[in-house]
Amino acid sequence: MREIERVLVVAGVVGSLVQGFRHDLVWFPLMLAGFGLYVVLADRALRRRMGARHWPSEGFARFTFNTNLYFAVRNLLLGALVFAVAGTVAGLVGL
């Protein structure tokens, strides 16, 4: 999963930079869908591995889901910041 997280972070930052220069807001729903899909698939994979062991594993699954959700929100905000900076720079340069 860590490799997927790294790819998502790099793709989010680079995509926000490129789309910010292009002033293309379609990037945000795509980025939101990508991170949302990651959160849901990671949770389902963890719950599938847990199996019938319910009580102690349920707390860990909730913790992991919340951690992945924080990861997604943090990177969406980082992407929005990079997008805004790139759009501002592109506007100042005249692109």
N, C-alpha and C positions, 0 to 999 in steps of 0.2 A: 504494500500500500504506500510506503514512503516514496517509491519511485513514481507512482501515479501522482502523489502530492507534488513532487518536484516538477513534474511535467506540467501540471495544472498551474502552478505558480509562475513558471517561466512563460507558458502560453498566455496567461492572464496579463502579465506585465508587458510582454512584447506586443500582444494583440491590442492592449489599451494604448500603448504608445503609437502604434501604426494607425489605429482607428481614431485616435485623438487628433493626429495630424490631418486625417481625412474628414473630421467632424461627423463621423458616422455613428449615430446613437443605436443602431441595430446591434451593436456589439454587446450592450448590456444584457438584453434578454438571452443572447447566446451564452455569455459568460455565466449568467444566473442558472441557466439550464445545465451547463456543464458541471458546476459546483453542486447543484441540487442532485443531479444524477449520481455524482460521486458519493454524497452523503447517504443517499438511499441505498445504493448498491453495497457500500461498505457495511452499513447496518444489517442488511439482509445476509451478507456473507458471514458476518460475525454470529448472527442468530442461528444460521444454518449449522455453523461449527459447534455451537453450544449444545444443540440437541435438546434432550429432555431435562438436563440439569437446570432447573428453573431458578430457584431462589437466589443463590449467590451470583449467578451469572447474569441475572436480570439487572442488577445494580451496575455491573461492569458494562453491560450493553448500553445502558442509559448514559453512563459516564462517557463512553466512547462516542455515542451519537452526539452528545453535547459538545465534546471536543471537536469532532468533525464539523459540526455546525458552526462553532466559533472559528475554525479554520476557514470555512467558506465565507462567512461574513467579513472576517478580517481581510481576506484576499479580494473580495468584492469592493471593499472600501479602498484598499490599496490600488486596485484597478481604476476606480473612479478618480482618485487623486492623480494618478499617472495620466489618465485620459484628459483631465482638466488642465494639467500643466502642458501636455503636448498640444492641446487645442489652443491654449493661450499663446504658446510659442509660435505655433503655425499662424495664428492671427496677427501676431506682431511682425512676423517675417513677411506676411502677405501671401501665404499659400492657401 
